[in-house]
Amino acid sequence: MVDSNVLIDTLNHKLDFAAFIDTLPDCELYINSVIWVETLAKPDMSSAEETEARALLSWFLWADIDEYALEKAVLIRRAKPKAMLLPDALIAASAINLNATVLSNDPHLRNFQWDGYKARPIVP
C-alpha cells in the first residue's frame, strides 16, 4: 500500500517513485480512499497538477475500506489514540487486511507496531 506522502513527494518531484518501483519484486501496489483524498486535497491545486495526480493514482489497485478494516482501525485508534490519527489508522488497517506492506516516509506509519503490520520507507 502506497501512502499519500510518497505520491505527493512524487508529484512534487522530490521522489522518483518509478525508479523505486523498479527495485521491487513483482507485486501489487494499492491505495485506498484516504490516500486518494489526501493526494488530491492539495490547496490551490492547478488543473495540470490535478490531471497529473489523477494519472498517478490510476496506476494503483483499489483497496476498499471494508467493515473488517474499519473495525481494525477502531482497535488501532483505541490502543494508540495519540500515536495514530484516524487517516493513518485506516491506511494501516487496510494494509493489515491485505497483508500488504505500507510504503511510507511518515514516521507515524513507518514506526507503527501492530500484529500483522509491515511498513518500509522510500528514501528520496
N, C-alpha and C positions, 0 to 999 in steps of 0.2 A: 504494500500500500504506500503510495507516494504522498507525503504530506504537502500541504499548500505552500509552506515556506520554500520547499525545493522548487515548486513550479513558479512561484513568484520570483525567486532568485534567477531562474532560467529566463523568465520573461524580461527581467531587468539586466540580463547579460552579465550576471555575476557568477553564473554556474553553467558549465557545459554538460547538461543532463544527457544529451545524446551520446557524448563520449563516455559518460559513466555507464549508461545502459550497455554499451559495447563490452564492458568488463564483466557484466553479469552472465551467469549461465542462462540458458533458455528458461524464461519464467514469464508468468503473467503479472502485469502491473495494474493495480486497481486504484480507483479513487472512490469516494462516497460523496453524498450531497453536501456535507460540511466542507470538504476540501474544494468542491466545485464553487460553493458560495464564497468561501474565503479567497479563492483565486480571482473571482470576478468582481469582488466588492471594493476594489481599489477606488478611492475617491478621485473624481476628475479623470477617470479612465477615458482615453480618446477612442474613437471608433476603430482606428487602426489597432490600438492596443487590445481592444476587446475582441476583434477579429483574430488576432494572433493568440490570445488567451484561449478562445473557444477552439481554435485549431489544435492547440496543445492538449487541451482537455479531451479532445476526441480520440487521442491516441490510446486512452486507458479504458480498461474494463470497468464496469459499474458495479460497486458493492452496495447493495441495498442495506439500509439500516433497519433490520427486521426486529421483531419482538425480542429475540434472543440477544441481539446486540444492545437493544435498549435496556433490557434487564441487567446485562453485564455492565453497561455504563452507569446504571444506578448503583450497583455494588461498588464500582470504582470510585464514584463521587462520594459515597458514604464513607468509604475507607480512607480516602485521601482528599478531603474537600479543599484543602489549601494548595496541595501539590498538583492537582489535576482539574483544570477548568472543564466545563461541560463539552465544548467542541473537541478538546483533546481526548476526553473520556470516550466520546462517540467514535473518534478515529481509532483509539486503542481497542475498544470493544469490537469494532468492525474487523480489525486485523486479527484479533483473537478468534473471532467467528470463522475467518477464512484460513486460519493457521498461516497467516502471512507475516512477513517482516515489514515493519514500518521504516521507510526511508525518510529520515528527517534530520534537520540540523537544530531543531528545537530541543533545548535541554529538558523540558518537561516530558517530552515523548522519548527522547533518547535515553534518559536515565531512569525512566519509569520501571518499576519492578512489579510483576504480577505473573502468576502461574499461566503459562502458555503465551506470554507476550514476548515478542522479539523486536528489536529496533537496531538500526545501524545508521551512522551519519553518512552524509555525502559531503566530502571536503572539497571546497572550490579550488 
